Amino acid sequence: MQYSVDLIEELSALTMFNLANHQEGLKIHHTAEAATAAAVQRLHKKGLTSLPDGGYLTPLGIQAAEYAQRALNILDA
C-alpha cells in the first residue's frame, strides 16, 4: 500500500489535537501552510472534525487521532 501526500498530511493534522483534553480544539488560521489547511478541511469532510478550519474532534475523529498518535509513538521510538 502506498501512502499519498494528502493522507500523510491528514495523519499529521490528527497528531496536532490534544487527546488529553477533548474540550481543546484546533483553529487553523489563514497564516497556516496551505497543505495543513487543506488536510484539516479534508478531515472535516470525512466527519472527523466539527469545523472545516479545525474545531473539535468528533467521536470518529478522536478514535482516528488516537490511532494516528499511537502509531507515531511506536514508529518514533
C-alpha positions in Angstrom: 0.0 0.0 0.0 1.4 3.4 -1.0 0.6 6.4 1.2 -0.3 9.6 -0.6 1.0 13.0 0.5 -2.6 14.0 1.3 -3.0 11.0 3.7 0.3 11.8 5.4 -0.8 15.4 5.9 -4.1 14.3 7.3 -2.3 12.0 9.8 0.0 14.8 10.7 -3.0 17.1 11.3 -4.6 14.5 13.6 -1.5 14.5 15.7 -2.0 18.2 16.4 -5.0 17.6 18.6 -4.6 17.2 22.3 -6.2 13.9 23.3 -5.8 14.6 27.0 -8.5 17.3 26.7 -11.3 16.8 24.2 -12.6 20.3 25.0 -9.4 21.8 23.5 -10.0 22.2 19.8 -7.8 23.3 16.9 -8.0 26.5 14.9 -6.2 26.7 11.6 -5.5 30.4 10.8 -5.1 32.0 7.4 -1.3 32.1 8.0 -1.1 28.3 8.2 0.5 26.3 5.4 -1.9 25.6 2.6 -1.2 21.9 2.8 -2.2 21.9 6.5 -5.4 23.9 5.9 -6.4 21.6 3.1 -5.7 18.5 5.3 -7.9 19.8 8.0 -10.7 20.6 5.5 -10.5 17.0 4.3 -10.7 15.7 7.8 -13.9 17.7 8.2 -15.3 16.3 5.0 -14.6 12.8 6.3 -16.5 13.6 9.5 -13.5 13.7 11.8 -13.7 17.4 12.9 -16.6 19.7 13.7 -15.4 22.6 11.5 -13.6 22.9 8.2 -10.8 25.0 9.9 -10.4 22.6 12.8 -12.8 22.8 15.6 -13.2 19.7 17.8 -12.7 16.1 17.0 -15.9 14.1 16.5 -16.1 10.7 18.2 -14.7 9.1 15.0 -12.0 11.8 14.9 -11.0 11.0 18.4 -10.6 7.4 17.5 -8.6 8.2 14.4 -6.4 10.7 16.3 -5.7 8.1 19.0 -4.6 5.5 16.4 -2.5 8.1 14.5 -0.8 9.3 17.7 -0.2 5.7 18.9 1.4 4.7 15.5 3.6 7.8 15.6 4.8 7.0 19.1 5.6 3.4 18.2 7.4 4.4 15.0 9.3 7.3 16.6 10.6 5.2 19.5 
